[in-house]
Amino acid sequence: MNNPTNYWYVAITYRKERVIKQELDKINIKNFVPFREVVKERNGKKVKLSELVIPGYVFIYTDPKTSMNLTRKLGFSMRYLKEPRSYQPVTIPEKQMNDFMFLLTFPEEQTTLVPCNLKRGDKVRIVKGDFAGVEGELIRMKGHKRVVVRLDGVAAVATTYIPASYLEVIQPES
C-alpha cells in the first residue's frame, strides 16, 4: 500500500541510471527507470536489448527526508529536478506516474515518447480499449488524436490514435 507521505521524485542521474536503480532496489526504495526491450542487429545477428527510454532520469518514490538522505548520506551521483519558482524538488502525482509507467509497458508501435514542449490541450480520460483509465492531454500528432501523459519538464508519452468515442473530457475542479 502507498504511504501518504511519499511522493514520486524526479532524479537526474548523470547517466548512472542502472547503478542507482540497483542501489535503490538493495535498500528497498520503490523506483522506476523506464526501459524498453528493443531488437538491434549486431554482427549480422538480431539481439534483444534493454534500452533506456529517458536517459539520465530515475523516478524515486519515497518521503522527503529519505529523498534528501539518498543524495547526502548515500553519495548517489544524482540531484533532484527542481521547480523553477520555488526551487523545491518536483513531485509527480501518483495517478500521473502510474499512467506514465503503464503506457511505457506497451510496445513502441502503440506509444511514442514525445517532446515535453507540446501545447497543452484538453484534459481527457480514455474510457475504452487497451488504455482505458489513462488520463492525459488530448493532442493532434501526425494528424491523429492521441492522449499524452506528461511529466512536466521531463518527458511525455503519447498513445497511438484514439477514437473520439473512447474519450471523455475531464471537467476542471471548481
Sine and cosine of phi, psi and omega as CSV:
sin_phi,cos_phi,sin_psi,cos_psi,sin_omega,cos_omega
0.00,0.00,0.54,-0.84,-0.05,-1.00
-0.98,0.18,0.55,-0.83,0.00,-1.00
-1.00,-0.04,0.79,-0.61,-0.04,-1.00
-0.92,0.40,-0.23,0.97,0.04,-1.00
-1.00,-0.10,0.00,1.00,0.03,-1.00
-1.00,-0.06,0.48,-0.88,0.01,-1.00
-0.67,-0.74,0.34,-0.94,0.16,-0.99
-1.00,0.04,0.87,-0.50,0.06,-1.00
-0.97,-0.25,0.49,-0.87,0.02,-1.00
-0.96,-0.28,0.93,-0.37,-0.01,-1.00
-0.98,-0.21,0.73,-0.69,0.10,-0.99
-1.00,-0.07,0.81,-0.59,-0.27,-0.96
-0.92,-0.39,0.01,1.00,0.02,-1.00
0.82,0.58,0.68,0.73,0.09,-1.00
0.92,0.40,0.52,0.86,0.04,-1.00
-0.89,-0.46,0.52,0.86,-0.12,-0.99
-0.84,0.55,-0.75,0.66,-0.07,-1.00
-0.91,0.42,-0.69,0.73,-0.01,-1.00
-0.90,0.43,-0.72,0.70,-0.01,-1.00
-0.91,0.42,-0.65,0.76,0.06,-1.00
-0.85,0.52,-0.73,0.69,0.01,-1.00
-0.86,0.51,-0.68,0.73,0.00,-1.00
-0.91,0.41,-0.67,0.74,0.04,-1.00
-0.90,0.44,-0.66,0.75,0.04,-1.00
-0.88,0.48,-0.65,0.76,0.00,-1.00
-0.87,0.49,-0.60,0.80,-0.03,-1.00
-0.99,-0.17,0.30,0.95,0.10,-0.99
0.84,0.54,0.68,0.73,0.10,-0.99
-0.96,-0.26,0.85,-0.53,-0.02,-1.00
-0.87,0.49,0.73,-0.68,-0.02,-1.00
-0.48,-0.88,0.22,-0.97,0.03,-1.00
-0.60,-0.80,0.83,-0.56,0.14,-0.99
-0.86,-0.51,0.91,-0.42,-0.08,-1.00
-0.96,0.29,0.93,-0.36,0.09,-1.00
-0.90,-0.44,0.44,-0.90,0.14,-0.99
-0.73,-0.69,0.59,-0.80,0.10,-1.00
-0.98,0.19,0.79,-0.61,0.04,-1.00
-0.77,-0.64,0.46,-0.89,0.05,-1.00
-0.96,-0.29,0.84,-0.54,-0.01,-1.00
-0.85,-0.53,0.40,-0.92,0.06,-1.00
-0.99,-0.16,0.81,-0.59,0.03,-1.00
-0.76,-0.65,0.85,-0.53,0.00,-1.00
0.78,0.62,0.66,0.75,0.05,-1.00
0.98,0.18,0.01,1.00,0.01,-1.00
-0.91,-0.42,0.58,-0.82,0.07,-1.00
-1.00,0.10,0.79,-0.61,-0.05,-1.00
-0.82,-0.57,0.70,-0.71,0.06,-1.00
-1.00,0.02,0.82,-0.58,-0.02,-1.00
-0.83,-0.56,0.43,-0.90,0.12,-0.99
-0.99,-0.14,0.91,-0.43,-0.10,-0.99
-0.92,-0.40,0.66,-0.75,0.07,-1.00
-0.91,0.41,0.71,-0.71,0.03,-1.00
-1.00,0.07,-0.65,0.76,0.00,-1.00
-0.79,-0.61,1.00,0.06,-0.03,-1.00
-0.86,0.52,0.64,-0.77,0.08,-1.00
1.00,-0.05,0.04,1.00,-0.05,-1.00
-0.78,-0.63,0.63,-0.78,0.18,-0.98
-0.76,-0.65,0.71,-0.70,0.03,-1.00
-0.98,-0.18,0.79,-0.61,-0.13,-0.99
-0.83,-0.55,0.79,-0.62,0.00,-1.00
-0.97,-0.24,0.96,-0.29,-0.03,-1.00
-0.33,-0.94,-0.04,-1.00,0.03,-1.00
-1.00,0.01,0.28,-0.96,-0.06,-1.00
-0.85,0.53,-0.67,0.74,-0.04,-1.00
-0.90,0.44,-0.75,0.67,0.00,-1.00
-0.89,0.47,-0.62,0.78,-0.01,-1.00
-0.86,0.51,-0.65,0.76,0.02,-1.00
-0.95,0.33,-0.63,0.78,0.02,-1.00
-0.89,0.46,-0.52,0.85,0.00,-1.00
-0.87,0.49,-0.61,0.79,-0.01,-1.00
-1.00,0.09,-0.54,0.84,-0.05,-1.00
-0.99,0.12,-0.92,0.39,-0.12,-0.99
-0.93,0.36,-0.72,0.69,-0.12,-0.99
-0.99,0.12,-0.16,0.99,0.07,-1.00
0.91,0.40,0.47,0.88,0.05,-1.00
-0.90,0.43,0.68,-0.73,0.04,-1.00
-1.00,0.08,0.98,0.21,0.00,-1.00
-0.41,-0.91,0.28,-0.96,0.13,-0.99
-0.63,-0.78,0.30,-0.95,-0.02,-1.00
-1.00,-0.07,0.62,-0.79,0.12,-0.99
-0.89,0.45,0.73,-0.68,-0.08,-1.00
-0.93,-0.36,0.53,-0.85,0.13,-0.99
-0.92,0.39,0.73,-0.68,-0.07,-1.00
-0.89,0.46,-0.59,0.81,-0.07,-1.00
-0.99,0.12,-0.72,0.70,-0.10,-0.99
-1.00,-0.09,-0.28,0.96,-0.07,-1.00
0.87,0.50,0.38,0.93,0.11,-0.99
-1.00,0.05,0.46,-0.89,0.03,-1.00
-0.86,0.50,0.65,-0.76,0.06,-1.00
-0.93,0.37,0.73,-0.69,0.12,-0.99
-0.85,-0.52,0.59,-0.81,-0.03,-1.00
-0.96,-0.27,0.78,-0.62,0.06,-1.00
-0.85,0.52,0.59,-0.81,-0.06,-1.00
-0.80,0.60,-0.76,0.65,-0.03,-1.00
-0.87,0.49,-0.70,0.71,-0.02,-1.00
-0.89,0.45,-0.68,0.73,0.00,-1.00
-0.92,0.38,-0.66,0.75,0.04,-1.00
-0.88,0.47,-0.68,0.74,0.04,-1.00
-0.90,0.44,-0.67,0.75,0.01,-1.00
-0.88,0.48,-0.75,0.67,0.00,-1.00
-0.90,0.44,-0.64,0.77,0.01,-1.00
-0.88,0.48,-0.73,0.68,-0.02,-1.00
-0.89,0.46,-0.54,0.84,-0.01,-1.00
-0.97,0.24,-0.09,1.00,0.09,-1.00
-0.98,0.17,-0.26,0.97,-0.01,-1.00
-1.00,0.09,0.46,-0.89,0.03,-1.00
-0.92,0.40,0.32,-0.95,-0.04,-1.00
-0.84,0.54,-0.42,0.91,0.01,-1.00
-0.92,0.38,-0.37,0.93,-0.06,-1.00
-0.97,-0.26,-0.40,0.92,0.05,-1.00
-0.70,-0.72,0.49,-0.87,-0.03,-1.00
-0.75,-0.66,0.73,-0.69,0.12,-0.99
-0.97,0.23,0.77,-0.64,-0.08,-1.00
-0.82,-0.57,0.37,-0.93,0.03,-1.00
-0.88,0.47,0.48,-0.88,-0.03,-1.00
-0.97,0.25,-0.23,0.97,-0.13,-0.99
-1.00,0.03,0.48,0.88,0.05,-1.00
-0.94,0.35,0.47,-0.88,0.09,-1.00
-0.96,0.28,0.77,-0.64,-0.04,-1.00
-0.92,0.39,0.65,-0.76,0.01,-1.00
-0.86,-0.51,-0.30,-0.95,0.01,-1.00
-0.91,0.42,0.62,-0.79,0.15,-0.99
-0.97,0.24,0.77,-0.63,-0.02,-1.00
-0.72,-0.70,0.33,-0.94,0.12,-0.99
-0.85,-0.53,0.71,-0.70,0.06,-1.00
-1.00,0.09,0.81,-0.59,-0.11,-0.99
-0.95,-0.31,-0.16,0.99,-0.01,-1.00
-0.63,-0.77,0.33,-0.94,0.11,-0.99
1.00,0.05,-0.14,-0.99,-0.05,-1.00
-0.85,0.53,-0.52,0.85,-0.09,-1.00
-0.99,-0.12,0.22,0.98,-0.05,-1.00
-0.79,0.62,0.73,-0.69,0.01,-1.00
0.99,-0.13,-0.33,0.95,0.00,-1.00
-0.95,0.31,0.70,-0.72,0.05,-1.00
-0.91,-0.42,0.62,-0.79,0.02,-1.00
-0.12,-0.99,-0.38,-0.92,-0.02,-1.00
-0.96,-0.27,0.64,-0.77,0.07,-1.00
-1.00,0.09,0.79,-0.62,0.04,-1.00
-0.71,-0.71,0.21,-0.98,0.18,-0.98
-0.93,-0.36,0.77,-0.64,0.00,-1.00
-0.61,-0.79,0.79,-0.61,-0.06,-1.00
0.81,0.59,0.58,0.81,0.08,-1.00
0.98,0.18,0.07,1.00,-0.04,-1.00
-0.85,-0.53,0.47,-0.88,0.09,-1.00
-0.95,0.30,0.76,-0.65,0.06,-1.00
-0.66,-0.75,0.35,-0.94,0.07,-1.00
-0.93,-0.37,0.74,-0.68,-0.03,-1.00
-0.92,-0.39,0.74,-0.67,0.20,-0.98
-0.97,-0.25,0.88,-0.47,-0.12,-0.99
-0.94,-0.34,0.73,-0.68,0.20,-0.98
-0.97,-0.26,0.98,-0.18,-0.17,-0.99
-0.75,0.66,0.77,-0.64,0.05,-1.00
0.97,0.23,0.01,1.00,-0.06,-1.00
-0.87,-0.49,-0.93,0.37,-0.07,-1.00
-0.28,-0.96,0.16,-0.99,0.07,-1.00
-0.54,-0.84,0.54,-0.84,0.05,-1.00
-0.87,-0.50,0.72,-0.69,0.01,-1.00
-0.92,-0.39,0.63,-0.78,0.07,-1.00
-0.97,0.23,0.09,-1.00,0.20,-0.98
-0.96,0.28,-0.09,-1.00,0.03,-1.00
-0.80,0.60,0.71,-0.70,0.05,-1.00
-0.85,-0.53,0.86,-0.51,0.04,-1.00
-0.90,0.44,0.58,-0.82,-0.02,-1.00
-0.83,0.56,-0.54,0.84,-0.02,-1.00
-0.93,0.36,-0.22,0.98,0.03,-1.00
-1.00,-0.02,-0.01,1.00,-0.12,-0.99
-0.89,-0.45,0.52,-0.85,0.20,-0.98
-0.73,-0.68,0.59,-0.80,0.00,-1.00
-0.98,0.22,0.70,-0.71,0.09,-1.00
-1.00,0.00,0.86,-0.51,-0.02,-1.00
-0.97,0.25,0.68,-0.73,0.05,-1.00
-0.89,0.46,0.60,-0.80,0.03,-1.00
-0.95,0.33,0.65,-0.76,0.00,-1.00
-1.00,-0.03,0.00,0.00,0.00,0.00
